[in-house]
Structure formats: structure tokens, C-alpha cells
Amino acid sequence: MLVLSCSTKLLILEKMLKSYFPESLKVYGAVMNMNRGNPFQKEVVVDSWPDFKAVITRRQKEAETDNLDHYSNAYAVFYKDVRAYQHLLEEHDVINWDQVLQIQDTGLQSELHDVSKAVANSKLLLLQIIQNNLSLSQKKKKQKTKNTILISLLFESVQEEKKGSAPRLTYLSVADADLLNRTWSRGGNEQCLRYITKLISCFPSVCVRDDKGNPISWSLTDQFATMCHGYTLPEHRRKGYSKLVALTLARKLQSRGFPCQGNVLDDNTASISLLKNLRAEFLPCRFHRLILTPAAFS
């Protein structure tokens, strides 16, 4: 096991991971954030360097942690050889098995689930599997002007529909975290509230506010550079806000060199329809989030 702490090596790793899209997408997003200030206090573990066969991103040990916070205690995985990944899991001190944690991957690494489950069972951890559709939108640079025009037209149409009480397109603030926690299907608890607050503080977000400054539609970005928690309050739906927010956040990420990626639940038909309308590419896989809980917390 090696912890890559050299900034030059991390930049090299970022470039190398890009050649393994889409399997490496989650790890790539985490490494990109690390190379741009590392606001979420992540680090990279590899089995060897430079000819690595497995990569795991994890929270730095120095970072403040909560043993019940699987949102922040999150690992992203990419491997070229599943045996190397298994060896990392079995090594001492790579994964903190005393915490509630999650392991993420794109779902294109077919053996990850079985290997992770086997190791978790050997350590008497409870395993919960959450699967989503994974979408990716990699717009080419020549389309940037078209996107800008489309966003402008959408905003103008929304303003016209509101007839004077024009919405304001801005970004989220930490004061909005409680609302996001209450409206997120994954939220509603203290750990998620802290996690959302951290995401808002660290990563790009987009928000539409009403004439009183209250959020009515939004989306933000997580530690793996994934667009998440796209939501519009029920009374403000079917007005074009979700499309405006999604396009604006996607363009913001693209302007910083990030791929635009997101996960969507099977039963979220509105979001699936929106993504198809935006011509997002749905990858031929099921995004996996493995949540592992030690017996002491189950």
C-alpha cells in the first residue's frame, strides 16, 4: 500500500485515470478535487506506483470524522486487477472498518460487489446496496456558446412566466443546508446536514431563488465531482427551473475542466426525462453505493 502525497504524482494519476473512463469516473472526480485545493481533505491509496492496479480514495485521517457519517466516510474505487483491490481491502489500515462507511464505483467493475461483500462478511459488517442510473454529459468546447445561449433563453422564459417577480439565479449558501437536508431522499439526519453544509462550502452549486430570496430549485456537487440533489419545491415545478439549474451547473463544471456526471434513481422519472431531454448519455451500468455498517452500530 502506498499513499500518494506528492502533488506531481497526483497530477500524473489524474491524467492516467482519464484514459480509463468511464470505469474510473468516481475516483477521477475525487482526484480532480484533490488537485484543486483538496477542500474535502481526501487522499489516494494505490497498490503500487506508477504501475498501479488498484486505486482507492479516502478521507485523510487528520480530517474530523463521525463514525456514523457514511456520507463523509466514503471511498471511491477503481481497479485494473480485482485481486489488487481485494489485497488493499484486506490490508491493515487501508479502510476504517470501525466506522459506518460507503464504497462507490461506477458499476462497470463487475467483481467489486462480490469482493467487497466477501471482505465485509469476514469482518461481520452489515451490507446495504443502493443502485442508480449513471449519466454522463461531456459537451465539446465548440458547444459552449450554444449552451450559454440556451441558458440565457431559459432564464428569460422563466422570468417572463413569473410576470414581474423574476427569479434570481445564484448559488447555495450554508444557511440553505437545513432545507436541503429535509428534502433529500438520502437526508433527514444530523450527519447528512453536516455533509450538505460541507458540500455547499467546498464545491460548485446553483440555486434559483424567489423574490424573497428563498431557494426554490437547486443542485450541488459532491466530493466525487458528481452533480447531486437536484430538486425543485413541488409548488414551483413544471416551470423550467430544473433544466435551467442543471444546464448552469453543468456549464460551471465544464468551465473548470470537470466531467458532468450524475446519478438518478429508477423511479425518478421526472429527472430521467429531463436528462434525456438534455441529451445526457446514460452509461450501460448501475452505479453502486455500498453502505457498510459495523455490528456495533447495526
Summary of the structure (lengths in Angstrom):
residues: 298
radius of gyration: 19.5
end to end distance: 29.7
largest distance: 62.1
contacts: 944
relative contact order: 0.17
helix: 39%
strand: 26%
